Amino acid sequence: MDSIFAGVGAIGALFYLILILLWITVPIFVFLISKRVKNIRDMGIEYRKEIKELNASVKYLKRKYNESIDIPKE
């Protein structure tokens, strides 16, 4: 065996193969996870804005309803 793995044996070659696979796959998974986290964060910000808008609409409707009740009918 005149290859690069001749001096490290079968266990060492397997270890190096696993390191090479991790070297390739870990950055891909980190990229995909960070992309997903950013997407979830953006959705949270968007939902928070929508909830604030809905709360403002509910307050407006409550105020209008209370004003309509307070007006005495003659």
C-alpha positions as CSV (number, residue, x, y, z in Angstrom):
1,M,0.0,0.0,0.0
2,D,1.7,3.1,-1.2
3,S,-1.1,5.4,-0.5
4,I,-1.5,8.3,1.9
5,F,-3.3,6.0,4.4
6,A,-0.6,3.3,4.5
7,G,1.0,4.6,7.7
8,V,-2.2,5.1,9.7
9,G,-3.9,1.7,9.2
10,A,-7.6,0.9,8.6
11,I,-8.9,2.7,11.7
12,G,-6.9,5.8,10.9
13,A,-8.1,5.8,7.3
14,L,-11.7,5.5,8.5
15,F,-11.1,8.3,11.0
16,Y,-9.7,10.5,8.2
17,L,-12.7,9.6,5.9
18,I,-15.1,10.6,8.7
19,L,-13.3,13.9,9.2
20,I,-13.4,14.7,5.4
21,L,-17.2,13.9,5.4
22,L,-17.7,16.2,8.4
23,W,-15.6,18.9,6.8
24,I,-18.0,19.0,3.9
25,T,-21.3,18.4,5.6
26,V,-21.1,20.5,8.7
27,P,-20.8,23.9,6.9
28,I,-23.8,23.0,4.7
29,F,-25.9,22.2,7.8
30,V,-24.8,25.4,9.6
31,F,-25.7,27.4,6.5
32,L,-29.1,25.8,6.2
33,I,-29.9,26.1,9.9
34,S,-28.9,29.8,10.0
35,K,-31.0,30.5,6.9
36,R,-34.0,28.8,8.6
37,V,-33.4,30.7,11.9
38,K,-33.3,34.0,10.0
39,N,-36.6,33.1,8.2
40,I,-38.3,32.3,11.5
41,R,-37.0,35.6,13.0
42,D,-38.4,37.5,10.1
43,M,-41.7,35.8,10.4
44,G,-41.8,36.7,14.1
45,I,-41.1,40.4,13.3
46,E,-43.9,40.3,10.7
47,Y,-46.4,38.7,13.0
48,R,-45.6,41.2,15.7
49,K,-46.4,44.0,13.4
50,E,-49.7,42.4,12.4
51,I,-50.6,41.8,16.0
52,K,-50.0,45.5,16.8
53,E,-52.2,46.5,13.9
54,L,-54.9,44.2,15.0
55,N,-54.7,45.5,18.6
56,A,-55.0,49.1,17.3
57,S,-58.1,48.1,15.2
58,V,-59.7,46.4,18.3
59,K,-59.0,49.5,20.4
60,Y,-60.6,51.7,17.7
61,L,-63.7,49.5,17.5
62,K,-64.0,49.5,21.3
63,R,-63.8,53.3,21.4
64,K,-66.4,53.6,18.6
65,Y,-68.7,51.1,20.4
66,N,-68.4,52.9,23.7
67,E,-69.1,56.3,22.0
68,S,-72.2,54.9,20.4
69,I,-73.5,53.6,23.7
70,D,-72.7,56.9,25.6
71,I,-74.8,59.0,23.2
72,P,-78.3,59.4,24.8
73,K,-81.1,58.9,22.4
74,E,-83.9,61.4,22.7
